[in-house]
Each structure stands twice: as structure tokens, then as C-alpha cells.
């Protein structure tokens, strides 16, 4: 959205969470329902006044979510310990990857100044969201890419596919490298095609929950100029 003659726009880059949807095969779908219905609430309030209180049951890896170091390491920062400066108002660089490229190697990032920035990898895989294809042969970063991004001081790394790692590799080297360096990861992004390559600001606000390593975010980018 934009207004008052501004060319700036807010681009939402997170998926909607819906009851019954599968984010990652093997993990349960969320259940979104009423805890207190509007009809039931009427007995507590004056005539004509009613409220709904919802209830959500889900695993923390649902929808577009952030991984904190605690996700991988028992003594790493959990969601409550993440600094605002690591997830909010970050200078963003969108890295465009050809649609059919699965392995995203360090050469993609080698000429970019990643220090202090949110590196958002646009593969276009979000086009397969809520389909069987989303879970098969998704794009991912190589271990060498993770090592480069950590060494050069990226602040956050995001991707619009199933996982930043090759899910056939049980060691999860990209998670291991980035989270050990204190770099949060955002997976299952979307709409990165609508975010400018340079100059956008990225936000991944998340609840401050102790002893939890992952949780959905309502991620967005502010792109364009005043």
C-alpha cells in the first residue's frame, strides 16, 4: 500500500495461516477454532454485545516462520532473547535465483555486501505453496553459501521455499552454520517478486516466547522511495 504521493509500498511476504493447512510434511496442521463463540458470549454481556475468543493449536513451525539459534542449540538465543535489531527494520537485499536452480552456491552471494543486512533469496518456489510439488525438489542453500554469509556478517537470511537446507541432508549444515553464528532464518517467504532488489527494509516481528526456538511471523518489506 502507498499514499500521499509516496512510491513506498508495504509488501507482505508471509503466508496466511489457515486451519488444516500443511506447512511441512510430517508436522500436524494447525487447528483454528472458537474457544468462546459469539453466541455463547452473549450471556456474559449486555444485550446486543458479543465477542469471539479464538483458539489456535499448532506446532511452532507453521506458515512463514523464524528460526532462532535455540531451534538448533540448547544454549542459543530463544525467541524472547532475539534482539529487535536482528529481526526488524533491516536493510534488505533480494537475491534472485533462476527458477530451476536447486543448489544455491556461494557464487550467488560473492559479489554482494551482505554485512548487517537481511539476505532474502527469491526462488519463486512460493508459487507451489499448498501443493504436493512444494515438498519435492525445493531450492536450498549449499553449506558453502551459509559459511560465506556467516563469515561476511549477514544479519538474517530468508528464503521462499520449503527449507534453507537440502532436506535430504540430516545434518542440516545451513541451519547449523547460520544459527551458530546467531543469524536468524526465515523460511516459507512469499511475494519476494514484489520487493525491490535493493533499498527495501525488512521486518519479521515475532512473539517473545521463552524456551521456544521457532514461531510464525507476519513478515513484510517496505519497498520503494518517498
HELIX and SHEET records of a PDB file:
HELIX    1   1 UNK A   38  UNK A   41  1                                   4    
HELIX    2   2 UNK A   42  UNK A   44  5                                   3    
HELIX    3   3 UNK A   69  UNK A   71  5                                   3    
HELIX    4   4 UNK A   79  UNK A   81  5                                   3    
HELIX    5   5 UNK A   84  UNK A   86  5                                   3    
HELIX    6   6 UNK A  106  UNK A  108  5                                   3    
HELIX    7   7 UNK A  125  UNK A  128  5                                   4    
HELIX    8   8 UNK A  132  UNK A  135  5                                   4    
HELIX    9   9 UNK A  143  UNK A  151  1                                   9    
HELIX   10  10 UNK A  173  UNK A  180  1                                   8    
HELIX   11  11 UNK A  192  UNK A  194  5                                   3    
SHEET    1   A 9 UNK A   9  UNK A  12  0                                        
SHEET    2   A 9 UNK A 220  UNK A 223 -1                                        
SHEET    3   A 9 UNK A 198  UNK A 203 -1                                        
SHEET    4   A 9 UNK A  90  UNK A  96 -1                                        
SHEET    5   A 9 UNK A 118  UNK A 122  1                                        
SHEET    6   A 9 UNK A 156  UNK A 159  1                                        
SHEET    7   A 9 UNK A 184  UNK A 187  1                                        
SHEET    8   A 9 UNK A  65  UNK A  67 -1                                        
SHEET    9   A 9 UNK A 214  UNK A 216 -1                                        
SHEET    1   B 2 UNK A  31  UNK A  36  0                                        
SHEET    2   B 2 UNK A  53  UNK A  57 -1                                        
SHEET    1   C 2 UNK A 103  UNK A 104  0                                        
SHEET    2   C 2 UNK A 140  UNK A 141  1                                        
END                                                                             
